[in-house]
Amino acid sequence: MVDVVDAATRSRMMSGIRGRNTKPERLIRSLLHRRGFRFRIDVRDLPGRPDIVLPRYRAVVFVHGCFWHGHGCHLFKWPQTRPEFWREKIGRNRANDERAVAALRAAGWRVAIVWECALRGANRDVEGVIQQLADWLKDERGADQSTATTAGSGDHDTLELSL
């Protein structure tokens, strides 16, 4: 399948995509702040540069775009243009994500990953996501398995929220 826009238009569109302060990040930050959570952003000395750092809870939140981090949801589709480049790029992003989560957990941080698909589309449940995230933050041992997908060694140090 051929790209539906010319190369110059695609280049302009791609240059407008930013890695920080994305709409999903701003939404999560706004809703967490409204619930009384105080956090830091742009903390550069932590592995993976988490989007949101909550030192009081020894927790970090990554807000992942489904395309850029290769999520297997309805929002992710492999590009038809330069497929080898994109497979390598997204594969590197996934590997970097795994390394960052492992390093943070080894340093004693709890890690939450909120996927873009949980915040977008007809099936989105933004309030549900924020409620699960808030519950997980307040609970010292992490999230309740019945309300969220947890990963890790069963100690609830990692929370992953998606559709």
C-alpha positions as CSV (number, residue, x, y, z in Angstrom):
1,M,0.0,0.0,0.0
2,V,1.3,3.4,-1.0
3,D,1.4,6.3,1.5
4,V,-1.7,8.5,1.1
5,V,0.4,11.8,1.4
6,D,3.5,12.9,-0.4
7,A,6.9,12.7,1.2
8,A,7.1,16.5,2.1
9,T,3.7,16.4,3.8
10,R,4.6,13.2,5.7
11,S,7.8,14.8,6.8
12,R,6.0,17.9,8.1
13,M,3.4,15.7,9.9
14,M,6.1,13.5,11.6
15,S,8.1,16.6,12.6
16,G,5.1,17.8,14.6
17,I,5.0,14.7,16.8
18,R,6.6,15.4,20.1
19,G,7.9,13.1,22.8
20,R,7.0,15.2,25.8
21,N,3.8,16.9,27.0
22,T,1.6,14.8,24.7
23,K,-2.1,15.1,25.0
24,P,-2.5,11.8,26.9
25,E,0.3,12.8,29.3
26,R,-1.3,16.2,30.0
27,L,-4.7,14.4,30.5
28,I,-3.2,12.0,33.1
29,R,-1.3,14.7,34.9
30,S,-4.4,16.9,35.0
31,L,-6.6,14.2,36.4
32,L,-4.0,13.0,39.0
33,H,-3.4,16.6,40.1
34,R,-7.2,17.1,40.5
35,R,-7.3,14.1,42.8
36,G,-4.6,15.6,45.0
37,F,-1.5,13.7,43.7
38,R,1.6,15.9,43.4
39,F,4.3,14.8,41.1
40,R,7.4,15.8,39.1
41,I,7.9,15.8,35.3
42,D,11.1,15.8,33.3
43,V,13.1,13.9,35.9
44,R,16.2,13.1,33.8
45,D,18.2,11.1,36.3
46,L,15.8,8.2,36.4
47,P,16.1,5.4,33.8
48,G,13.8,5.8,30.8
49,R,12.9,9.4,31.8
50,P,9.4,8.6,33.2
51,D,6.6,10.9,32.1
52,I,5.4,11.4,35.7
53,V,7.3,10.8,38.9
54,L,5.6,10.6,42.3
55,P,8.4,10.6,44.9
56,R,6.0,10.3,47.8
57,Y,4.7,7.0,46.5
58,R,8.1,5.9,45.1
59,A,6.2,5.4,41.8
60,V,6.6,6.5,38.2
61,V,4.1,6.6,35.4
62,F,4.9,6.1,31.7
63,V,2.2,7.2,29.2
64,H,3.0,5.1,26.1
65,G,1.7,5.9,22.6
66,C,0.4,2.6,21.1
67,F,2.2,3.2,17.8
68,W,5.6,4.3,19.1
69,H,5.9,1.5,21.7
70,G,4.4,-1.3,19.6
71,H,1.3,-2.1,21.6
72,G,-0.8,-4.9,20.1
73,C,-4.1,-2.9,20.2
74,H,-6.4,-1.5,17.5
75,L,-4.4,1.7,17.4
76,F,-1.2,0.0,16.3
77,K,-0.6,-0.9,12.7
78,W,2.7,-1.5,11.0
79,P,3.5,1.2,8.5
80,Q,3.7,0.1,4.8
81,T,6.5,2.5,4.0
82,R,10.0,1.4,5.0
83,P,8.8,-1.6,7.1
84,E,12.3,-2.7,8.0
85,F,13.1,0.7,9.5
86,W,9.9,0.7,11.6
87,R,10.3,-2.8,12.8
88,E,13.9,-2.0,14.0
89,K,12.8,1.4,15.5
90,I,9.8,0.0,17.4
91,G,11.8,-3.1,18.5
92,R,14.4,-0.8,19.9
93,N,11.7,1.3,21.7
94,R,10.3,-1.9,23.2
95,A,13.7,-3.1,24.4
96,N,14.5,0.4,25.9
97,D,11.1,0.2,27.7
98,E,11.9,-3.2,29.2
99,R,15.4,-2.1,30.3
100,A,14.0,1.1,31.9
101,V,11.3,-0.8,33.8
102,A,13.8,-3.4,35.0
103,A,16.2,-0.7,36.2
104,L,13.5,1.3,38.0
105,R,12.2,-1.8,39.7
106,A,15.7,-2.8,40.7
107,A,16.1,0.7,42.2
108,G,13.0,0.2,44.3
109,W,10.5,2.2,42.2
110,R,7.0,1.1,41.4
111,V,6.1,1.4,37.7
112,A,2.8,2.1,36.0
113,I,2.3,2.1,32.2
114,V,-0.8,3.7,30.8
115,W,-1.4,3.0,27.1
116,E,-2.9,5.5,24.7
117,C,-5.7,3.1,23.8
118,A,-7.1,3.3,27.3
119,L,-7.5,7.0,26.8
120,R,-8.7,7.2,23.2
121,G,-11.5,5.8,21.1
122,A,-15.1,4.6,21.7
123,N,-14.1,2.1,24.4
124,R,-12.0,4.5,26.4
125,D,-12.5,4.6,30.2
126,V,-10.5,7.6,31.4
127,E,-12.1,7.8,34.8
128,G,-11.6,4.1,35.3
129,V,-8.0,4.3,34.4
130,I,-7.4,7.2,36.8
131,Q,-9.3,5.4,39.5
132,Q,-7.2,2.2,39.0
133,L,-4.0,4.3,39.0
134,A,-5.0,6.3,42.1
135,D,-5.9,3.0,43.9
136,W,-2.6,1.5,42.9
137,L,-0.6,4.6,44.1
138,K,-2.3,4.7,47.5
139,D,-2.0,0.9,48.1
140,E,1.6,0.2,49.2
141,R,1.6,-3.2,47.7
142,G,0.2,-2.0,44.3
143,A,-3.0,-2.6,42.4
144,D,-5.7,-5.1,43.1
145,Q,-5.4,-7.9,40.4
146,S,-9.1,-7.9,39.9
147,T,-9.2,-4.3,38.5
148,A,-6.0,-4.0,36.5
149,T,-3.4,-6.0,34.6
150,T,-0.3,-6.4,36.7
151,A,3.0,-7.7,35.6
152,G,6.1,-8.7,37.5
153,S,6.9,-11.2,40.2
154,G,3.5,-11.0,41.8
155,D,4.4,-8.2,44.2
156,H,2.4,-5.6,42.3
157,D,5.2,-3.3,41.6
158,T,4.2,-2.9,38.0
159,L,0.8,-1.8,36.7
160,E,-0.2,-1.8,33.1
161,L,-3.5,-0.1,32.0
162,S,-4.8,-0.6,28.5
163,L,-7.9,-1.8,26.6
